[in-house]
Amino acid sequence: MSETREPPGPDDAHVRPSGVGDTTVEALGALTEALEKVERARGQLYGFHQLTGGADLTLDRAVELLRMGGHPEHADLVEREILGRNVVPDCWTFQLVEAYDDTYYRPFVEVEKKVRQELVGGRRHLFEAEMKEARRTHGHPEHTARP
């Protein structure tokens, strides 16, 4: 029976370049973690956008039913005061999404990438890769270093 050998550790894309210190790897890990939180916030913003837009479209049915139920003054009130209303002064949700993307999200992504490129040749998740290597049980089939 032949012995299978486990690859020696993380692939080259997940090994810190020579001369890069622990503090730099930790800083990049924190920068990436912050970006991951921004990604989640962006997802929440898109959820807000879709839910608010869906609510606005549902108002059409509410207005129709109020009219059918003999409440034209209430239908007019909903239609005039709420239907199509800005969610913040001068903006619908799509404008908030666009402003967030242009003003905060895209610059954040670009800066995070630039910092990684300049400090570690663009390598991603070095902090996590090193944590995985330190925490895994070498030789265990469910604790392999690589996919």
C-alpha positions as CSV (number, residue, x, y, z in Angstrom):
1,M,0.0,0.0,0.0
2,S,1.4,3.4,-1.0
3,E,1.5,6.3,1.4
4,T,-0.2,9.5,0.4
5,R,1.5,12.7,1.4
6,E,-0.3,15.8,2.4
7,P,0.8,19.0,0.6
8,P,3.3,20.9,2.8
9,G,1.1,23.7,3.8
10,P,-0.8,26.7,2.3
11,D,-0.3,27.4,-1.4
12,D,2.0,30.3,-2.4
13,A,-1.0,32.7,-2.7
14,H,-1.5,32.3,1.0
15,V,2.1,32.6,2.3
16,R,3.4,35.9,3.4
17,P,6.3,37.3,1.3
18,S,9.7,37.3,2.8
19,G,10.4,40.2,5.1
20,V,6.7,40.9,5.9
21,G,6.2,41.1,9.7
22,D,3.4,40.0,11.9
23,T,2.1,43.5,12.5
24,T,1.7,44.0,8.8
25,V,-0.1,40.7,8.3
26,E,-2.4,41.6,11.3
27,A,-3.0,45.1,9.9
28,L,-4.0,43.7,6.5
29,G,-6.2,41.2,8.2
30,A,-8.0,44.0,10.0
31,L,-8.3,46.0,6.8
32,T,-9.8,43.1,5.0
33,E,-12.2,42.4,7.9
34,A,-13.3,46.0,7.8
35,L,-14.0,45.6,4.0
36,E,-15.9,42.4,4.7
37,K,-18.1,44.4,7.1
38,V,-18.6,47.1,4.4
39,E,-19.6,44.3,2.0
40,R,-22.3,43.2,4.5
41,A,-23.4,46.7,5.1
42,R,-23.8,47.2,1.3
43,G,-25.9,44.0,1.1
44,Q,-28.1,45.4,3.9
45,L,-28.4,48.6,2.0
46,Y,-29.5,46.7,-1.1
47,G,-32.0,44.8,1.0
48,F,-33.3,48.2,2.3
49,H,-33.6,49.4,-1.2
50,Q,-35.5,46.4,-2.4
51,L,-37.8,46.2,0.6
52,T,-38.6,49.9,0.5
53,G,-39.3,49.7,-3.3
54,G,-41.4,46.6,-2.8
55,A,-43.4,48.4,-0.1
56,D,-44.0,51.4,-2.4
57,L,-45.3,49.1,-5.1
58,T,-47.6,47.3,-2.6
59,L,-49.1,50.7,-1.8
60,D,-50.8,50.6,-5.3
61,R,-52.9,47.7,-4.0
62,A,-53.6,49.4,-0.7
63,V,-54.8,52.6,-2.6
64,E,-56.9,50.5,-4.9
65,L,-58.5,48.6,-2.1
66,L,-59.2,51.7,-0.1
67,R,-61.0,53.2,-3.1
68,M,-62.9,49.9,-3.7
69,G,-63.9,49.9,0.0
70,G,-65.4,53.3,-0.2
71,H,-62.6,55.3,1.4
72,P,-61.4,57.6,-1.4
73,E,-60.2,60.3,1.0
74,H,-57.9,57.8,2.7
75,A,-56.7,56.4,-0.7
76,D,-55.9,60.0,-1.8
77,L,-54.0,60.6,1.5
78,V,-51.8,57.5,1.0
79,E,-51.3,58.3,-2.6
80,R,-50.4,61.9,-2.1
81,E,-48.3,61.6,1.1
82,I,-46.6,58.2,0.9
83,L,-46.7,56.7,-2.6
84,G,-43.4,57.6,-4.4
85,R,-42.1,59.7,-1.5
86,N,-38.4,60.3,-1.0
87,V,-37.0,58.2,1.8
88,V,-34.6,61.0,2.8
89,P,-34.6,64.6,1.5
90,D,-34.3,64.5,-2.3
91,C,-33.5,60.8,-2.6
92,W,-35.1,57.5,-3.4
93,T,-33.3,54.4,-2.2
94,F,-31.6,53.8,-5.6
95,Q,-29.9,57.1,-5.2
96,L,-28.7,56.2,-1.7
97,V,-27.3,53.0,-3.1
98,E,-25.5,54.8,-5.9
99,A,-24.1,57.5,-3.5
100,Y,-22.9,54.8,-1.1
101,D,-21.2,52.9,-3.9
102,D,-19.6,55.9,-5.4
103,T,-18.6,57.8,-2.3
104,Y,-17.6,55.0,0.1
105,Y,-17.8,51.4,-1.2
106,R,-15.7,51.6,-4.4
107,P,-13.0,53.8,-2.9
108,F,-12.8,51.4,0.1
109,V,-12.4,48.4,-2.3
110,E,-9.7,50.2,-4.3
111,V,-7.7,51.3,-1.3
112,E,-7.8,47.8,0.3
113,K,-6.6,46.3,-2.9
114,K,-3.8,48.9,-3.4
115,V,-2.6,48.4,0.2
116,R,-2.5,44.6,-0.2
117,Q,-0.8,44.9,-3.6
118,E,1.9,47.2,-2.3
119,L,2.6,45.4,1.0
120,V,2.2,41.7,0.1
121,G,1.9,41.5,-3.7
122,G,-1.9,41.4,-3.6
123,R,-2.1,38.2,-1.5
124,R,-5.4,37.8,0.2
125,H,-6.4,36.4,3.6
126,L,-2.8,35.9,4.9
127,F,-3.9,36.4,8.5
128,E,-6.6,33.7,8.1
129,A,-4.3,31.4,6.2
130,E,-1.8,31.6,9.0
131,M,-4.5,31.0,11.6
132,K,-5.7,28.0,9.7
133,E,-2.2,26.6,9.5
134,A,-1.6,27.1,13.3
135,R,-5.0,25.6,14.3
136,R,-5.4,22.6,12.0
137,T,-4.3,19.1,12.9
138,H,-1.6,18.1,10.5
139,G,-2.2,14.7,8.9
140,H,-5.9,14.7,9.7
141,P,-8.0,14.2,6.5
142,E,-10.4,17.0,7.5
143,H,-7.7,19.5,8.3
144,T,-5.9,19.8,5.0
145,A,-4.0,22.9,4.2
146,R,-5.3,23.3,0.7
147,P,-8.6,22.6,-1.1
